[in-house]
Amino acid sequence: MFVLVLNAGSSSLKFNLFDMGKETSIAEGMAERIGLADANLTFTFESDKHKENLALPTHREALHAIIERLKAVVLHDTPIHAVGHRVVHGGPKYGDSLIVTDEVLADIDTFAMYAPLHNPANALGIRVAREEFPDVPHVAVFDTAFHHNIPDHARTYGIPYELSQKYGIRRYGFHGSSHSFVAARTAILLCRPLRALKIVTCHIGNGTSICAVHNGRSVDTSMGMTPLQGVIMGTRCGTIDPSVVEMLMEYEHLDYNGITDLLNKKSGLLGISGVSSDFREIELAADAGNDRARLARDLLTYNVRQYIGAYATVLDGVDAICFTAGIGTHSTFVRAKVCSKLSFLGVKLDTESNEHGTGERIISTPDSKVVVTVVPTNEELMIARETVR
């Protein structure tokens, strides 16, 4: 069975074509900088990687360009049996993946009220793919699904209950496919059943979220109704006093669009460091003596550590801590800095494994009371599996 996975995001478009008999990718690629005059399209077909710079000012044009190249290079002799779509927000209605119907697609549009930067792009990706592949099932895989059934006391905000119910205001959480995938892989590394483990999964990238996983189920997570809440991120502010928003709108003369743009695209590590939203550049600047870059770096690790400590109490103990996503997988500094203040949990980091190992691995010492792992995430494979299911 061949499954095409499409992730039509707000600033990039990614695809991956899987042979699910082997669970291997046979083609992948992405288009970046959508919305500008040019987009960089990267395609990998059977290890043959090349880039193209094309004038693709809209998501729709970029989507069609991706599919045209897929059809020309791969799909002439490889049938597509289903298409899986990453959808950021399933709202209060959807707690599982499901086949896309006109009603589901309309709901995805409606749930843009919770994810205005993401759901419209996700919906457009589905529409274009249904036009290009009208005879196969399309499946929506929601980022929020893994967290859909976290306890009421973990998802409820302190506003009038009637308003929460009326508008579906609650903690939803995101990166669900990633947290689910790395928790399961961590259980395999520990040679223990997932249903018997307490794991804190740390998805640290341009978007960052921490999740408390108890017996394979999400019981709390750092992101909220939208992907803005929680740990400081590449360009997002993370948790902030709502009065700061009111103050900035008044004194900086910002309307709704202005404050949304500020908090989502100009804040976070970029806003603090003044250097970049790319953590690799921030680390270089910090090592060169840039105090603002050091502050951004320290703030990220402090926030992650705060949530790990909080979730240790939520779970009543921790068996494992897992680092994943771009920063979590690649930054030896972040992992070491976060773990350096977790000795109260019995965490002991193996410096050699942390700094020099690659791929999935355990980076704690044999006598560490909490096992620390690094697991590169694979959200696309999870979406493909959900599509098959």
C-alpha positions in Angstrom: 0.0 0.0 0.0 1.4 3.4 -1.0 0.4 6.4 1.1 1.1 10.0 0.3 1.5 12.2 3.4 1.0 15.9 2.9 1.7 18.6 5.5 0.5 21.9 4.1 1.8 24.3 6.8 1.5 28.1 7.1 5.1 28.7 5.9 6.2 25.4 4.2 4.7 22.5 2.3 6.1 19.0 2.9 5.3 15.7 1.4 6.4 12.1 1.9 5.5 9.0 -0.1 5.6 5.7 1.9 5.6 2.1 0.9 3.7 0.9 3.9 4.5 -2.8 3.2 8.0 -1.9 4.3 7.2 1.4 6.2 9.9 3.1 4.2 9.9 6.5 2.4 10.4 6.3 -1.3 10.1 10.0 -2.1 10.0 13.2 0.0 10.4 16.9 -0.4 9.3 20.4 0.6 8.7 23.9 -0.6 9.7 26.8 1.6 9.2 30.5 1.7 5.6 30.3 0.4 4.1 33.7 -0.1 7.3 35.3 -1.5 8.2 35.6 -5.1 10.2 32.4 -5.1 10.0 29.1 -3.3 12.8 26.5 -2.9 11.5 23.1 -3.7 13.6 20.2 -2.6 12.9 16.7 -3.9 14.4 13.4 -3.0 13.6 10.4 -5.2 15.5 7.2 -4.5 18.3 9.3 -2.9 18.5 11.6 -5.9 18.2 15.0 -4.3 17.9 18.3 -6.1 16.5 21.8 -5.6 14.5 24.1 -7.8 13.8 27.8 -7.4 10.3 28.5 -8.8 8.0 31.4 -8.8 5.3 30.1 -6.5 3.6 33.0 -4.7 0.7 31.0 -3.3 0.2 27.7 -1.4 -2.1 26.5 -4.2 0.5 26.9 -6.9 3.2 25.3 -4.7 0.9 22.3 -4.0 0.2 21.7 -7.6 3.9 22.0 -8.4 4.8 19.4 -5.8 2.1 17.0 -7.1 3.0 17.5 -10.8 6.6 16.6 -10.1 5.6 13.6 -8.0 3.4 12.4 -10.9 6.2 13.0 -13.4 9.0 11.2 -11.5 7.3 8.6 -9.3 3.6 8.2 -9.7 3.6 7.1 -13.3 4.3 3.6 -12.1 3.5 3.9 -8.3 -0.2 4.0 -7.5 -1.4 6.2 -4.6 -3.9 4.2 -2.4 -4.6 7.0 0.2 -3.5 10.5 1.2 -2.9 11.4 4.8 -3.0 15.0 5.9 -1.6 16.7 8.9 -4.2 19.0 10.4 -3.2 21.1 13.4 -6.5 21.6 15.1 -9.4 19.2 15.5 -11.3 21.5 17.9 -13.6 20.1 20.5 -15.2 17.6 18.0 -12.4 15.4 16.8 -10.3 13.2 19.0 -9.2 10.7 16.4 -8.1 10.5 12.8 -10.8 10.1 10.2 -11.6 10.0 6.5 -12.2 13.4 5.1 -15.7 14.3 4.0 -17.2 17.6 3.0 -18.5 18.0 6.6 -15.0 17.2 8.1 -13.4 19.7 5.7 -15.9 22.4 6.7 -15.2 21.7 10.4 -11.4 22.1 9.7 -12.3 25.5 8.2 -14.3 26.4 11.3 -11.6 25.3 13.7 -9.4 28.0 12.2 -10.8 30.1 15.0 -8.4 28.1 17.3 -5.4 27.9 14.8 -5.7 30.8 12.4 -2.1 30.4 11.1 -2.4 26.7 10.4 -5.9 25.3 9.7 -6.6 27.4 6.6 -3.3 26.1 5.0 -4.2 22.5 6.1 -7.6 22.8 4.5 -6.2 24.1 1.3 -3.8 21.2 1.1 -6.7 18.8 1.4 -8.8 20.6 -1.2 -5.9 20.5 -3.8 -5.0 16.9 -3.0 -8.7 15.9 -3.4 -8.7 17.6 -6.8 -5.6 15.8 -7.9 -6.5 12.4 -6.3 -10.3 12.3 -6.4 -10.6 8.5 -6.4 -8.7 7.6 -3.2 -9.6 8.2 0.5 -8.1 11.2 2.2 -7.5 11.0 6.0 -7.2 14.0 8.4 -4.7 13.3 11.2 -5.1 15.9 13.9 -2.2 17.2 16.0 -4.6 17.6 18.9 -5.9 14.1 18.9 -3.3 12.5 21.2 -4.2 15.0 23.9 -8.0 15.0 23.3 -8.8 13.1 26.5 -6.5 14.7 29.0 -8.3 15.1 32.3 -10.7 18.0 32.9 -8.6 19.4 35.6 -5.6 19.6 33.1 -7.5 21.1 30.3 -9.8 23.6 31.9 -9.0 27.4 32.0 -10.1 29.6 34.9 -12.7 31.5 33.0 -16.5 31.3 33.5 -17.4 27.6 32.8 -20.3 28.6 30.5 -17.9 30.5 28.2 -15.6 27.5 28.0 -18.4 25.3 27.0 -19.9 27.8 24.5 -16.7 28.4 22.6 -14.8 25.2 23.2 -12.1 27.1 25.1 -9.7 24.5 26.7 -6.2 23.1 26.5 -5.9 21.1 23.4 -2.2 20.5 23.0 -0.2 19.8 19.8 2.6 17.8 18.3 0.5 14.7 19.1 1.9 12.5 16.4 5.4 13.3 17.6 4.8 12.7 21.3 3.0 9.5 20.6 5.8 8.2 18.3 8.7 9.0 20.6 7.0 7.7 23.7 6.5 4.3 22.0 10.1 4.3 20.8 11.4 5.2 24.3 9.5 2.2 25.6 11.3 0.0 23.1 14.7 1.4 24.1 13.8 0.6 27.7 12.6 -2.9 26.8 9.5 -2.2 28.8 5.8 -2.0 27.9 4.5 1.5 27.1 1.4 0.8 29.2 3.6 0.6 32.3 5.7 3.7 31.9 5.6 7.3 33.0 7.4 9.4 30.4 8.0 13.1 29.8 8.5 13.8 26.1 10.2 17.0 25.1 9.5 18.1 21.5 11.9 21.0 21.2 12.2 22.7 17.9 11.0 25.9 16.2 7.7 24.9 17.9 8.2 23.4 21.3 5.9 21.4 23.6 6.3 19.1 26.6 4.0 16.2 27.3 3.3 14.0 30.3 2.6 10.5 29.0 1.2 8.0 31.5 0.8 4.4 30.3 0.9 5.5 26.7 -1.7 8.3 27.1 -1.3 12.0 27.2 -2.4 13.4 30.6 -1.0 17.0 30.3 0.9 19.1 27.8 2.4 22.5 27.7 0.6 24.0 24.6 -2.9 25.3 25.1 -6.0 26.2 23.1 -3.5 27.3 20.4 0.2 26.5 19.7 1.2 29.8 21.4 1.1 28.7 25.0 3.9 27.0 26.9 7.6 27.0 26.4 9.3 29.9 24.6 9.7 28.9 20.9 11.5 30.1 17.7 9.2 33.1 17.1 6.3 32.4 19.6 6.3 34.0 23.0 5.0 31.0 25.0 3.0 31.6 28.2 2.6 35.3 28.9 0.4 37.4 31.3 -2.7 38.4 29.3 -2.3 41.9 30.7 0.9 42.2 28.7 -1.2 41.8 25.5 -3.6 44.5 26.6 -0.7 46.9 27.4 1.1 46.3 24.2 -2.0 46.9 22.1 -2.6 50.2 23.9 0.9 51.6 24.0 2.1 50.2 20.6 -1.2 51.0 18.9 -1.7 47.4 17.7 -4.9 45.9 16.4 -5.8 42.2 16.6 -3.7 41.3 13.6 -0.8 43.4 14.8 -0.6 41.7 18.3 -1.1 38.3 16.7 1.7 38.9 14.4 3.9 40.2 17.2 3.3 37.2 19.5 3.5 34.5 16.9 6.2 35.7 14.5 8.4 38.3 16.1 8.7 37.1 19.7 10.3 34.0 21.3 13.9 33.2 20.7 14.0 35.6 17.8 12.6 38.5 19.8 14.8 37.8 22.8 18.1 37.2 21.0 17.7 39.7 18.2 19.8 37.2 16.2 17.6 34.5 14.7 14.8 32.0 15.4 17.2 29.3 14.3 18.7 27.9 17.5 21.9 26.9 15.8 22.7 30.5 15.1 21.7 31.5 18.6 24.1 28.9 20.1 26.9 30.3 17.9 26.2 33.9 18.9 26.0 32.9 22.6 29.3 31.1 22.4 30.8 34.2 20.8 29.6 36.3 23.8 26.3 37.7 22.7 24.4 38.3 26.0 21.0 38.4 24.5 21.6 35.1 22.7 22.7 33.6 26.0 19.5 34.9 27.6 17.4 33.3 24.9 19.3 30.0 25.3 19.0 30.0 29.0 15.3 30.9 28.9 14.5 27.9 26.6 16.3 25.4 28.9 14.8 26.9 32.0 11.2 26.7 30.5 11.8 23.0 29.5 13.1 22.2 33.0 10.1 23.9 34.6 7.7 21.7 32.7 9.6 18.5 33.4 9.5 19.3 37.1 5.8 20.0 37.0 5.1 16.8 35.1 7.1 14.8 37.5 4.4 15.7 40.1 1.6 15.2 37.6 2.8 11.6 36.9 3.8 11.0 40.5 7.3 10.1 39.4 9.1 9.7 36.0 10.6 6.6 34.4 12.0 8.3 31.3 12.6 11.7 29.8 12.8 11.8 26.0 14.3 14.6 23.8 13.1 15.0 20.2 12.6 17.4 17.3 15.2 19.6 15.8 16.7 21.1 18.9 16.0 18.2 21.2 17.6 15.8 18.8 20.7 17.8 17.9 21.6 20.3 20.7 23.9 18.6 23.2 23.9 21.9 25.1 20.2 22.0 25.6 20.0 18.4 26.8 22.9 18.8 29.2 21.6 22.2 30.5 18.1 20.8 31.1 19.3 17.7 32.8 21.9 19.5 35.0 19.2 20.6 37.4 17.2 17.3 37.5 19.4 15.5 40.1 16.5 15.7 42.5 14.8 13.1 40.2 17.9 11.0 40.1 18.9 12.0 36.6 22.5 11.3 35.7 23.6 12.2 32.1 26.2 10.2 30.3 28.4 13.0 28.8 29.9 10.8 26.2 26.6 9.4 24.9 25.0 12.9 25.0 27.8 14.6 23.0 29.0 12.0 20.6 26.2 9.5 19.9 23.8 9.5 17.0 20.3 8.3 16.3 18.0 6.7 18.9 19.9 6.1 22.1 19.9 6.2 25.9 22.1 9.1 27.1 21.8 8.6 30.9 24.2 6.5 33.0 23.3 2.9 33.9 22.7 4.0 37.5 20.4 6.9 36.6 17.0 6.5 38.3 15.4 8.2 35.3 16.4 7.0 31.8 17.0 9.8 29.4 16.6 9.1 25.7 17.1 10.9 22.4 14.6 9.8 19.7 14.4 11.5 16.3 10.7 12.0 15.6 8.9 10.7 12.5 5.5 12.5 12.4 5.1 11.6 8.7 5.3 7.9 9.4 2.8 8.2 12.2 0.4 10.0 9.8 0.9 7.3 7.2 0.2 4.6 9.9 -2.9 6.5 11.0 -4.0 6.7 7.3 -3.7 2.9 6.9 -5.6 2.3 10.2 
